[in-house]
């Protein structure tokens, strides 16, 4: 029996946006991904949105940390406390 060389990461696959309004299409997540697991796909109107390939994603969460929309929401939440 060969050892499993894959490191098991318990982080979930990131959810970059739930609504299109939650993504500005800046490509920061695409650019920072160390495994090129994010592609930018055009919608019917021609706007590009990120799509994560679950097979390539190592769940490092770098895309979540670099997102300017998520950072703005974190800042607002922190100020409300």
C-alpha positions as CSV (number, residue, x, y, z in Angstrom):
1,X,0.0,0.0,0.0
2,X,1.5,3.4,-1.1
3,X,1.3,6.3,1.3
4,X,-1.1,9.1,0.3
5,X,1.2,12.1,-0.4
6,X,-1.7,14.6,-0.6
7,X,-2.1,16.9,2.3
8,X,-5.7,17.0,3.5
9,X,-6.9,20.5,4.0
10,X,-10.1,20.8,6.0
11,X,-10.8,24.3,4.8
12,X,-13.8,24.5,2.5
13,X,-13.5,25.5,-1.2
14,X,-13.9,29.3,-1.1
15,X,-17.1,30.9,-2.2
16,X,-15.9,34.0,-4.0
17,X,-19.4,35.4,-4.5
18,X,-23.0,34.4,-4.1
19,X,-24.5,37.3,-6.2
20,X,-22.9,39.0,-9.1
21,X,-23.0,42.2,-7.2
22,X,-20.5,40.7,-4.7
23,X,-17.8,40.5,-7.4
24,X,-16.2,43.5,-9.2
25,X,-14.3,41.4,-11.7
26,X,-10.9,42.8,-10.7
27,X,-9.1,39.4,-11.2
28,X,-7.2,39.7,-7.9
29,X,-8.3,36.2,-6.9
30,X,-7.3,34.8,-10.3
31,X,-3.9,36.5,-10.1
32,X,-3.0,35.3,-6.6
33,X,-4.0,31.7,-6.9
34,X,-0.9,29.6,-6.5
35,X,-2.4,26.6,-8.4
36,X,-4.1,28.5,-11.2
37,X,-7.4,27.0,-9.9
38,X,-9.4,30.1,-10.8
39,X,-10.5,31.0,-14.3
40,X,-12.4,34.1,-15.3
41,X,-15.6,33.2,-17.3
42,X,-17.7,35.7,-19.1
43,X,-21.4,35.8,-18.4
44,X,-24.1,36.4,-21.0
45,X,-23.5,40.2,-20.8
46,X,-19.7,39.9,-21.3
47,X,-18.6,40.5,-17.7
48,X,-16.0,38.1,-16.3
49,X,-16.5,36.3,-13.0
50,X,-14.2,33.9,-11.3
51,X,-14.8,30.1,-11.4
52,X,-12.9,27.7,-9.1
53,X,-11.7,24.3,-10.3
54,X,-12.3,22.2,-7.2
55,X,-9.8,19.6,-8.4
56,X,-6.9,22.2,-8.5
57,X,-7.9,24.2,-5.5
58,X,-5.8,23.6,-2.4
59,X,-8.1,25.7,-0.2
60,X,-5.4,28.1,0.9
61,X,-8.0,30.9,1.0
62,X,-5.6,33.4,-0.6
63,X,-8.4,34.4,-3.1
64,X,-10.6,35.3,-0.2
65,X,-7.9,37.4,1.5
66,X,-7.1,39.4,-1.6
67,X,-10.7,40.2,-2.6
68,X,-11.4,43.9,-2.3
69,X,-15.1,43.4,-1.9
70,X,-14.6,41.0,1.0
71,X,-12.1,43.3,2.6
72,X,-14.5,46.2,2.4
73,X,-17.2,44.1,4.1
74,X,-14.7,43.0,6.8
75,X,-13.8,46.6,7.5
76,X,-17.4,47.6,7.8
77,X,-18.1,44.7,10.1
78,X,-15.1,45.5,12.3
79,X,-16.2,49.2,12.6
80,X,-19.7,48.1,13.7
81,X,-18.3,46.2,16.7
